[in-house]
Amino acid sequence: MSTMFEHKTRKELLRRIGNISQAGGTRSIELQEGSERGVRAIDFDTGTGFRFTVLPDRGMDIFDASYCGCSLCFHSPTGAV
C-alpha cells in the first residue's frame, strides 16, 4: 500500500501537511467515563489507516484497534476496567 508519507523527510512532509501529527503519532490520554475512569491509555496512529490503543497499566493490553475505520477487536461490556 502506497501512501503520500512513504520515504519522505520531515521537511518534505511539512510542505504538504500543516502539522506532523497528521502523518501519525501517539497521544497519551486518561479515560473519564464510568468504570473506566482513571485508566491510562496511549492512542497510536500509524499513518497507514491502522490505529490502536494500548493500556500501559493493564500489561500493555491492546484495548482497541481499527484499520481504515473498520474495527479489528471485540469490546466486552465491562470496557477497559
N, CA, C and O of each residue as an XYZ file, in Angstrom:
324
protein
N       0.838     -1.172      0.000
C       0.000      0.000      0.000
C       0.893      1.248      0.000
O       1.760      1.393      0.861
N       0.689      2.095     -0.912
C       1.492      3.306     -1.021
C       0.745      4.481     -0.401
O      -0.457      4.648     -0.608
N       1.463      5.279      0.352
C       0.869      6.471      0.948
C       1.722      7.674      0.602
O       2.872      7.531      0.187
N       1.161      8.854      0.771
C       1.931     10.060      0.496
C       3.040     10.263      1.520
O       3.894     11.131      1.337
N       3.041      9.464      2.613
C       4.012      9.636      3.685
C       5.253      8.763      3.509
O       6.222      8.916      4.251
N       5.236      7.849      2.536
C       6.360      6.943      2.357
C       7.620      7.669      1.911
O       7.578      8.524      1.027
N       8.734      7.321      2.528
C      10.059      7.789      2.117
C      10.153      9.307      2.026
O      10.793      9.833      1.116
N       9.545      9.989      2.924
C       9.602     11.449      2.958
C      10.349     11.894      4.207
O      10.226     11.280      5.267
N      11.117     12.956      4.074
C      11.739     13.539      5.254
C      10.696     14.388      5.968
O       9.648     14.703      5.404
N      10.984     14.749      7.184
C      10.071     15.605      7.953
C       9.810     16.915      7.200
O       8.675     17.389      7.139
N      10.861     17.485      6.636
C      10.728     18.745      5.901
C       9.821     18.585      4.676
O       8.989     19.448      4.397
N       9.988     17.475      3.948
C       9.143     17.218      2.775
C       7.679     17.036      3.180
O       6.778     17.520      2.495
N       7.445     16.341      4.290
C       6.071     16.157      4.775
C       5.434     17.483      5.156
O       4.277     17.738      4.823
N       6.183     18.324      5.849
C       5.632     19.592      6.320
C       5.288     20.547      5.172
O       4.526     21.494      5.366
N       5.838     20.310      3.991
C       5.440     21.110      2.827
C       4.045     20.722      2.346
O       3.371     21.517      1.691
N       3.604     19.497      2.668
C       2.308     19.002      2.203
C       1.218     19.045      3.270
O       0.032     19.095      2.945
N       1.614     19.025      4.536
C       0.634     18.993      5.626
C       0.934     20.105      6.620
O       2.055     20.612      6.669
N      -0.055     20.481      7.405
C       0.105     21.581      8.342
C       0.802     21.208      9.633
O       1.484     22.041     10.230
N       0.644     19.959     10.080
C       1.192     19.526     11.352
C       1.648     18.084     11.214
O       0.931     17.261     10.644
N       2.823     17.768     11.725
C       3.387     16.424     11.577
C       2.481     15.346     12.187
O       2.544     14.187     11.776
N       1.643     15.715     13.160
C       0.750     14.733     13.780
C      -0.296     14.212     12.797
O      -0.920     13.184     13.062
N      -0.505     14.893     11.672
C      -1.425     14.403     10.649
C      -0.892     13.152      9.961
O      -1.661     12.396      9.368
N       0.412     12.931     10.036
C       1.034     11.777      9.400
C       1.066     10.557     10.314
O       1.440      9.468      9.880
N       0.677     10.732     11.577
C       0.692      9.634     12.532
C       1.313     10.090     13.832
O       1.763     11.230     13.950
N       1.337      9.195     14.812
C       1.949      9.528     16.086
C       1.230      8.878     17.244
O       0.440      7.951     17.064
N       1.513      9.377     18.442
C       0.901      8.841     19.656
C       0.301      9.974     20.468
O       0.659     11.142     20.312
N      -0.622      9.593     21.340
C      -1.259     10.564     22.228
C      -1.626      9.849     23.523
O      -2.333      8.841     23.501
N      -1.147     10.368     24.649
C      -1.488      9.809     25.962
C      -2.803     10.415     26.432
O      -3.010     11.625     26.348
N      -3.688      9.553     26.928
C      -4.989     10.003     27.411
C      -5.331      9.294     28.712
O      -4.687      8.311     29.077
N      -6.336      9.787     29.404
C      -6.874      9.121     30.584
C      -8.387      9.035     30.390
O      -9.053     10.045     30.164
N      -8.914      7.821     30.482
C     -10.349      7.617     30.289
C     -11.116      8.213     31.462
O     -10.635      8.173     32.594
N     -12.295      8.762     31.211
C     -13.023      9.517     32.231
C     -14.429      9.011     32.530
O     -15.021      9.441     33.520
N     -14.979      8.131     31.730
C     -16.377      7.735     31.860
C     -16.565      6.434     32.651
O     -15.856      5.454     32.422
N     -17.501      6.435     33.558
C     -17.928      5.224     34.267
C     -16.813      4.444     34.926
O     -15.921      5.014     35.555
N     -16.876      3.117     34.770
C     -15.899      2.239     35.418
C     -14.504      2.360     34.803
O     -13.537      1.850     35.368
N     -14.388      3.028     33.656
C     -13.081      3.226     33.014
C     -12.345      4.446     33.572
O     -11.192      4.687     33.213
N     -12.991      5.210     34.438
C     -12.403      6.443     34.972
C     -11.012      6.177     35.557
O     -10.822      5.275     36.373
N     -10.052      6.985     35.115
C      -8.693      6.897     35.629
C      -7.771      5.940     34.896
O      -6.579      5.891     35.199
N      -8.288      5.175     33.939
C      -7.453      4.233     33.191
C      -6.615      5.015     32.177
O      -7.150      5.759     31.355
N      -5.287      4.833     32.250
C      -4.401      5.484     31.290
C      -4.385      4.706     29.980
O      -4.462      3.477     29.978
N      -4.285      5.432     28.865
C      -4.248      4.799     27.550
C      -3.330      5.600     26.635
O      -3.108      6.794     26.841
N      -2.804      4.925     25.625
C      -1.990      5.588     24.608
C      -2.588      5.237     23.250
O      -2.673      4.066     22.881
N      -3.001      6.267     22.514
C      -3.523      6.076     21.161
C      -2.370      6.136     20.176
O      -1.547      7.050     20.227
N      -2.310      5.158     19.276
C      -1.295      5.111     18.226
C      -1.975      5.267     16.873
O      -3.000      4.636     16.615
N      -1.417      6.092     16.020
C      -1.886      6.244     14.644
C      -0.670      6.046     13.751
O       0.266      6.845     13.786
N      -0.681      4.983     12.951
C       0.491      4.654     12.140
C       0.602      5.492     10.877
O       1.652      5.506     10.235
N      -0.468      6.192     10.511
C      -0.460      6.976      9.289
C      -0.792      6.167      8.054
O      -0.794      6.701      6.946
N      -1.074      4.880      8.229
C      -1.416      3.999      7.107
C      -2.865      3.525      7.178
O      -3.284      2.679      6.387
N      -3.628      4.067      8.122
C      -5.006      3.624      8.315
C      -5.162      2.705      9.508
O      -6.285      2.423      9.927
N      -4.052      2.230     10.065
C      -4.092      1.347     11.234
C      -3.952      2.193     12.493
O      -2.979      2.930     12.652
N      -4.930      2.081     13.382
C      -4.919      2.793     14.665
C      -5.202      1.792     15.772
O      -5.980      0.853     15.599
N      -4.546      2.011     16.930
C      -4.805      1.134     18.060
C      -4.554      1.874     19.358
O      -3.860      2.890     19.383
N      -5.127      1.353     20.446
C      -4.993      1.939     21.774
C      -4.410      0.897     22.712
O      -4.890     -0.234     22.778
N      -3.365      1.291     23.439
C      -2.689      0.408     24.394
C      -2.971      0.907     25.807
O      -2.984      2.113     26.054
N      -3.196     -0.027     26.735
C      -3.403      0.288     28.147
C      -2.130     -0.072     28.908
O      -1.935     -1.237     29.253
N      -1.255      0.909     29.180
C       0.041      0.602     29.803
C      -0.062      0.025     31.207
O       0.804     -0.753     31.608
N      -1.088      0.378     31.963
C      -1.246     -0.145     33.322
C      -1.962     -1.485     33.360
O      -2.174     -2.037     34.440
N      -2.330     -2.006     32.232
C      -3.012     -3.293     32.133
C      -2.167     -4.281     31.329
O      -2.688     -5.043     30.515
N      -0.857     -4.256     31.572
C       0.053     -5.192     30.910
C       0.244     -4.900     29.428
O       0.501     -5.817     28.648
N       0.122     -3.625     29.025
C       0.256     -3.213     27.630
C      -0.792     -3.880     26.736
O      -0.528     -4.171     25.570
N      -1.967     -4.115     27.287
C      -3.065     -4.717     26.547
C      -3.488     -3.801     25.402
O      -3.562     -2.584     25.573
N      -3.765     -4.379     24.244
C      -4.321     -3.605     23.133
C      -5.829     -3.602     23.317
O      -6.499     -4.619     23.141
N      -6.344     -2.434     23.675
C      -7.765     -2.283     24.008
C      -8.625     -2.077     22.772
O      -9.743     -2.587     22.702
N      -8.124     -1.347     21.815
C      -8.900     -1.002     20.630
C      -7.988     -1.032     19.423
O      -6.816     -0.669     19.527
N      -8.503     -1.460     18.274
C      -7.725     -1.453     17.042
C      -8.679     -1.324     15.863
O      -9.770     -1.894     15.861
N      -8.248     -0.569     14.864
C      -9.053     -0.430     13.649
C      -8.136     -0.218     12.455
O      -7.006      0.252     12.588
N      -8.647     -0.573     11.297
C      -7.927     -0.334     10.052
C      -8.876      0.352      9.087
O      -9.922     -0.199      8.742
N      -8.520      1.539      8.656
C      -9.342      2.347      7.746
C     -10.774      2.481      8.256
O     -11.728      2.435      7.479
N     -10.911      2.647      9.569
C     -12.215      2.860     10.183
C     -12.992      1.595     10.512
O     -14.067      1.681     11.105
N     -12.482      0.423     10.148
C     -13.158     -0.849     10.440
C     -12.547     -1.468     11.698
O     -11.334     -1.663     11.779
N     -13.393     -1.771     12.669
C     -12.923     -2.325     13.936
C     -12.280     -3.692     13.746
O     -12.756     -4.509     12.957
N     -11.204     -3.931     14.471
C     -10.497     -5.217     14.429
C     -10.567     -5.959     15.759
O      -9.869     -6.955     15.952
N     -11.410     -5.478     16.683
C     -11.401     -6.081     18.009
C     -12.808     -6.213     18.580
O     -13.772     -5.641     18.071
N     -12.886     -6.986     19.651
C     -14.117     -7.169     20.400
C     -14.025     -6.323     21.664
O     -12.998     -6.314     22.343
N     -15.101     -5.618     21.971
C     -15.166     -4.833     23.210
C     -16.142     -5.514     24.153
O     -17.318     -5.679     23.830
N     -15.645     -5.912     25.327
C     -16.534     -6.530     26.318
C     -17.436     -5.459     26.917
O     -17.102     -4.275     26.877
N     -18.563     -5.860     27.467
C     -19.474     -4.894     28.084
C     -18.851     -4.132     29.246
O     -19.296     -3.030     29.565
N     -17.825     -4.701     29.887
C     -17.214     -4.030     31.046
C     -16.273     -2.908     30.646
O     -15.962     -2.057     31.480
N     -15.806     -2.872     29.401
C     -14.904     -1.823     28.949
C     -13.478     -2.045     29.430
O     -13.055     -3.180     29.649
N     -12.746     -0.958     29.589
C     -11.329     -1.016     29.984
C     -11.189     -0.812     31.470
O     -10.714      0.236     31.909
N     -11.593     -1.793     32.258
C     -11.502     -1.664     33.727
C     -10.351     -2.468     34.259
O     -10.115     -2.485     35.467
